[in-house]
Amino acid sequence: MPTSCKKETDQTNQPVNKPTATDYKMHRIIEAFKSDLKSQLKESEEISIDSVIWYVEASLNETYARVDNSKEQVWIDSAFVDIPLTDNKMVLLSDVTVAYNTLIGELTEHYYAVTGEKGLILVDISLLSTLDDKITIRMKDYVANKPVPPTPNAWTFGPSDHWYWGLGMGKCTESGFQGLDASTQITSYANHSLPGNGSTQYFINLSNTGWIMPDDVQATSPNPFGYLSYMLYKNEGLGFPSINDCLEPAAMNYYLNNLKQIALLPQYLPVGKSVANYCCTYDIAVPGNGWIHIHRAMITYGFPTVAIAPPQDL
């Protein structure tokens, strides 16, 4: 089941970036790799494990993905593929071809599982495990769909933004399950602060922080809203778990700004990379006779690169 981080529409038109000499060089490198995958003369060539990860990720992103902050909801899905190793721990290009085509098939399936107008924004390839005879790589793909109708917003929480902390409980002023909550809206507003509406950029060399927990990011001053003093939301108590924590607009902006600051902390921000995606979600624990509510965050980074041609259809 895909996880999702909800977004809303940014109507600000941003300039289309023009490719530089470096962008053209990157395009030539990726196109040469894709040409090698199709060449029978190259089938017996070997490449390193690191090269497999880099080329597959860069090629999928340049070919199919584009940065876009104008979409509403981002669906994150995963696929896994095994690739044989040679005796000297290298990978045959013919086996890379098989894996690459398998991942395109998985990517296509994930893409068309999302309804409505949509776009692929990121493909993150990582090495999951290495054994004597094979490696396993994971693909995380980020597919976004467009909202109907579009709703312009300054992307700062205002007077009506009183949101329950999590569980998809929606606004505190409305009744019934709404599927949105403080974590989905903080994700939405953070991602809309990134460049990307009408962009021709894609990302390469993606990496992420893993899950950042509140205890990992201690606040430097007491929490102004009565919650625990972490940069990410955390609250706890005794007795039956309360699910009614309501974050007022000022608290929503506090945690939104904190999320952006966390992304820039030196222990998380890789040198030379930019934020590609924010994701904030909720969690609940019931230790002993108490309860704990938290937000946890994952931030994805990469090197933004300008595409030479439009993305291909899956």
C-alpha positions as CSV (number, residue, x, y, z in Angstrom):
1,M,0.0,0.0,0.0
2,P,1.6,3.3,-1.0
3,T,2.1,6.0,1.6
4,S,1.1,9.5,0.8
5,C,2.0,13.0,1.7
6,K,-0.7,15.4,0.7
7,K,-0.1,18.7,-1.1
8,E,-2.2,21.5,-2.5
9,T,-1.8,23.7,-5.5
10,D,0.7,26.6,-5.9
11,Q,-0.4,29.0,-8.6
12,T,2.8,30.9,-8.7
13,N,4.5,30.7,-12.1
14,Q,8.2,30.1,-11.8
15,P,10.7,30.6,-14.6
16,V,11.8,27.6,-16.6
17,N,15.5,26.9,-16.0
18,K,17.8,26.9,-19.0
19,P,20.3,24.0,-19.3
20,T,24.0,24.7,-18.7
21,A,27.0,23.0,-20.1
22,T,27.0,20.7,-17.1
23,D,23.4,19.7,-17.8
24,Y,24.2,18.9,-21.4
25,K,27.1,16.8,-20.3
26,M,24.9,14.9,-17.8
27,H,22.4,14.3,-20.7
28,R,25.1,12.8,-22.9
29,I,26.3,10.5,-20.1
30,I,22.8,9.2,-19.4
31,E,22.0,8.8,-23.1
32,A,25.2,6.8,-23.6
33,F,24.3,4.5,-20.7
34,K,20.8,3.9,-22.2
35,S,22.3,3.2,-25.6
36,D,24.7,0.7,-24.0
37,L,21.7,-1.1,-22.4
38,K,20.3,-1.7,-25.9
39,S,23.6,-2.8,-27.5
40,Q,24.4,-6.5,-27.9
41,L,28.0,-5.6,-28.2
42,K,28.0,-4.3,-24.6
43,E,26.2,-7.2,-22.9
44,S,29.3,-8.8,-21.5
45,E,30.8,-5.6,-20.1
46,E,30.9,-5.3,-16.3
47,I,30.2,-2.2,-14.2
48,S,30.5,-1.6,-10.5
49,I,27.6,-1.8,-8.0
50,D,27.9,1.9,-7.3
51,S,27.7,2.7,-11.0
52,V,24.5,0.5,-11.3
53,I,22.8,2.6,-8.6
54,W,23.9,5.9,-10.1
55,Y,23.1,5.2,-13.7
56,V,19.7,3.5,-13.1
57,E,18.5,6.4,-10.8
58,A,19.8,9.2,-13.1
59,S,18.4,7.5,-16.2
60,L,14.9,6.9,-14.8
61,N,14.7,10.5,-13.4
62,E,15.9,12.2,-16.6
63,T,13.7,10.0,-18.8
64,Y,10.4,10.1,-16.8
65,A,10.5,12.4,-13.8
66,R,10.3,16.2,-13.4
67,V,10.2,18.4,-10.3
68,D,6.7,19.8,-9.7
69,N,5.3,21.5,-6.6
70,S,1.9,22.2,-8.2
71,K,0.5,18.7,-7.6
72,E,-1.9,17.9,-4.7
73,Q,-1.0,14.5,-3.3
74,V,2.3,12.6,-3.5
75,W,2.1,8.8,-3.5
76,I,5.3,7.0,-2.5
77,D,5.6,3.3,-3.6
78,S,8.4,0.8,-3.7
79,A,9.7,-2.1,-5.8
80,F,12.7,-4.4,-5.3
81,V,14.8,-6.3,-7.8
82,D,17.8,-8.7,-7.6
83,I,20.8,-8.4,-9.9
84,P,23.4,-11.2,-10.2
85,L,27.0,-10.5,-9.3
86,T,30.0,-11.9,-11.2
87,D,32.8,-13.7,-9.5
88,N,34.7,-10.4,-9.1
89,K,31.7,-8.6,-7.5
90,M,30.8,-6.7,-10.6
91,V,27.5,-6.6,-12.6
92,L,27.1,-7.6,-16.2
93,L,25.5,-4.9,-18.3
94,S,23.1,-7.5,-19.7
95,D,21.8,-8.1,-16.2
96,V,21.5,-4.3,-15.6
97,T,19.3,-4.2,-18.8
98,V,16.9,-6.8,-17.3
99,A,16.7,-5.0,-14.0
100,Y,16.2,-1.6,-15.7
101,N,13.3,-2.9,-17.8
102,T,11.8,-4.6,-14.7
103,L,11.9,-1.3,-12.8
104,I,10.2,0.5,-15.7
105,G,7.4,-2.0,-15.6
106,E,7.0,-1.5,-11.8
107,L,7.2,2.2,-12.2
108,T,4.5,2.1,-14.9
109,E,2.2,0.0,-12.7
110,H,2.6,2.4,-9.7
111,Y,2.1,5.4,-12.0
112,Y,-1.2,4.2,-13.4
113,A,-2.5,3.2,-10.0
114,V,-2.8,6.9,-9.2
115,T,-5.9,8.4,-10.7
116,G,-6.5,11.7,-12.4
117,E,-3.9,14.1,-13.9
118,K,-0.5,13.2,-12.5
119,G,3.2,13.3,-12.9
120,L,6.3,11.4,-11.7
121,I,8.4,13.7,-9.6
122,L,11.2,11.5,-8.2
123,V,12.7,8.0,-8.5
124,D,15.1,7.1,-5.7
125,I,17.3,4.0,-6.2
126,S,19.2,2.5,-3.3
127,L,21.2,-0.6,-2.5
128,L,19.3,-2.7,-0.1
129,S,21.6,-5.6,0.4
130,T,24.8,-7.3,-1.0
131,L,25.3,-11.1,-1.0
132,D,28.0,-13.2,-2.5
133,D,26.0,-13.8,-5.7
134,K,23.6,-10.9,-6.0
135,I,22.6,-7.4,-4.9
136,T,19.1,-6.2,-4.1
137,I,18.2,-2.7,-5.1
138,R,15.1,-0.8,-4.0
139,M,13.2,1.8,-6.1
140,K,11.1,4.4,-4.3
141,D,8.9,6.4,-6.8
142,Y,7.0,9.6,-6.0
143,V,3.9,10.0,-8.2
144,A,1.7,13.1,-7.7
145,N,-1.7,14.0,-8.9
146,K,-3.3,17.4,-9.6
147,P,-6.1,18.8,-7.4
148,V,-9.5,19.7,-8.5
149,P,-10.3,22.5,-8.2
150,P,-7.0,24.4,-7.7
151,T,-7.0,26.6,-4.6
152,P,-4.4,29.4,-4.5
153,N,-2.8,29.9,-1.1
154,A,0.0,31.9,0.4
155,W,1.3,28.7,2.1
156,T,1.2,30.2,5.5
157,F,-1.4,28.7,7.9
158,G,-4.2,31.2,8.6
159,P,-7.2,31.7,11.0
160,S,-9.1,28.7,9.8
161,D,-6.2,26.2,10.1
162,H,-6.9,24.5,13.4
163,W,-5.9,20.9,12.6
164,Y,-5.9,17.7,14.7
165,W,-2.4,16.4,15.2
166,G,-2.8,13.1,13.2
167,L,-4.9,10.1,12.4
168,G,-6.5,11.9,9.4
169,M,-9.0,13.5,11.7
170,G,-9.0,16.8,9.8
171,K,-9.9,20.2,11.0
172,C,-10.8,20.6,14.7
173,T,-13.8,22.7,13.6
174,E,-15.3,20.0,11.4
175,S,-16.8,16.6,12.3
176,G,-16.1,13.2,10.8
177,F,-13.0,11.5,9.4
178,Q,-11.5,13.8,6.8
179,G,-8.3,12.0,5.7
180,L,-6.2,15.1,6.4
181,D,-4.5,16.3,9.6
182,A,-1.7,18.5,10.9
183,S,1.0,16.2,9.5
184,T,-0.4,16.1,6.0
185,Q,-0.8,19.8,5.9
186,I,2.7,20.6,7.2
187,T,4.0,18.3,4.4
188,S,1.9,20.1,1.8
189,Y,3.0,23.6,2.8
190,A,6.6,22.6,3.1
191,N,6.7,21.1,-0.3
192,H,5.0,24.1,-1.9
193,S,7.9,26.2,-0.6
194,L,10.2,24.4,-3.0
195,P,10.9,25.5,-6.5
196,G,9.2,23.5,-9.2
197,N,6.0,24.8,-10.7
198,G,6.6,24.5,-14.5
199,S,10.1,23.4,-13.8
200,T,12.2,21.4,-16.3
201,Q,14.4,20.0,-13.6
202,Y,14.9,16.5,-12.4
203,F,17.0,15.2,-9.5
204,I,20.0,12.9,-9.4
205,N,22.1,11.4,-6.6
206,L,19.1,11.2,-4.3
207,S,19.5,10.5,-0.6
208,N,17.3,10.8,2.5
209,T,17.6,11.3,6.2
210,G,15.7,8.2,7.2
211,W,13.0,8.9,9.8
212,I,13.8,11.8,12.1
213,M,12.1,11.5,15.4
214,P,11.3,14.4,17.8
215,D,14.0,13.3,20.3
216,D,16.5,13.7,17.4
217,V,15.8,17.4,17.1
218,Q,15.6,19.0,20.6
219,A,14.3,22.6,20.5
220,T,16.5,25.3,21.9
221,S,13.7,27.0,23.8
222,P,10.5,25.8,25.6
223,N,7.6,24.9,23.4
224,P,5.3,28.0,23.2
225,F,2.1,25.9,22.8
226,G,2.4,23.6,25.8
227,Y,3.7,20.5,23.9
228,L,7.1,18.9,24.5
229,S,10.1,21.0,23.5
230,Y,11.2,19.4,20.3
231,M,11.3,20.8,16.7
232,L,8.9,18.1,15.7
233,Y,5.5,17.8,17.5
234,K,5.4,15.5,20.5
235,N,2.9,15.3,23.3
236,E,2.3,12.6,26.0
237,G,0.1,11.9,29.0
238,L,-1.2,9.3,31.3
239,G,-4.4,7.3,31.1
240,F,-6.5,6.5,28.0
241,P,-4.9,7.9,24.9
242,S,-6.3,11.3,24.0
243,I,-6.7,11.8,20.2
244,N,-7.9,15.4,20.4
245,D,-4.7,17.4,20.4
246,C,-5.6,20.4,18.2
247,L,-2.8,22.5,16.7
248,E,-3.8,26.1,16.3
249,P,-2.6,28.1,13.3
250,A,0.4,29.6,15.1
251,A,1.5,26.0,16.2
252,M,1.1,24.8,12.6
253,N,3.4,27.6,11.3
254,Y,5.8,26.8,14.2
255,Y,6.2,23.2,13.1
256,L,6.2,24.1,9.4
257,N,9.1,26.5,9.9
258,N,10.8,23.9,12.1
259,L,10.6,21.3,9.4
260,K,12.3,23.6,7.0
261,Q,15.0,24.4,9.5
262,I,15.6,20.7,10.3
263,A,16.3,20.1,6.6
264,L,19.2,22.6,6.7
265,L,20.8,21.2,9.8
266,P,24.4,20.1,9.0
267,Q,23.8,16.6,10.3
268,Y,21.1,16.1,7.6
269,L,21.9,18.4,4.7
270,P,24.4,16.7,2.3
271,V,27.1,19.0,0.9
272,G,26.0,20.6,-2.5
273,K,22.5,19.0,-2.5
274,S,19.1,20.6,-2.3
275,V,15.8,19.5,-0.7
276,A,13.8,17.4,-3.1
277,N,10.9,16.4,-0.9
278,Y,9.6,16.8,2.6
279,C,7.5,14.1,4.3
280,C,5.9,14.5,7.7
281,T,3.7,11.8,9.2
282,Y,2.2,10.9,12.6
283,D,2.7,8.1,15.0
284,I,1.2,7.0,18.3
285,A,2.6,4.8,21.1
286,V,0.9,3.5,24.3
287,P,3.7,2.6,26.7
288,G,2.5,1.2,30.1
289,N,-0.4,3.3,31.3
290,G,0.3,6.4,29.2
291,W,0.2,7.6,25.6
292,I,2.6,9.4,23.2
293,H,1.7,11.4,20.0
294,I,4.4,12.4,17.7
295,H,5.2,13.7,14.2
296,R,8.2,12.1,12.4
297,A,9.9,13.4,9.3
298,M,11.9,12.2,6.3
299,I,13.7,14.7,4.0
300,T,14.9,13.7,0.6
301,Y,17.8,15.6,-1.1
302,G,19.4,15.5,-4.5
303,F,21.4,17.5,-7.1
304,P,18.9,19.5,-9.3
305,T,19.6,19.1,-13.0
306,V,17.9,20.7,-16.0
307,A,16.5,18.3,-18.6
308,I,17.3,18.8,-22.2
309,A,14.0,17.2,-23.4
310,P,10.5,16.7,-22.1
311,P,9.8,13.6,-20.0
312,Q,8.8,10.5,-21.8
313,D,5.4,8.9,-21.1
314,L,5.4,5.7,-19.1
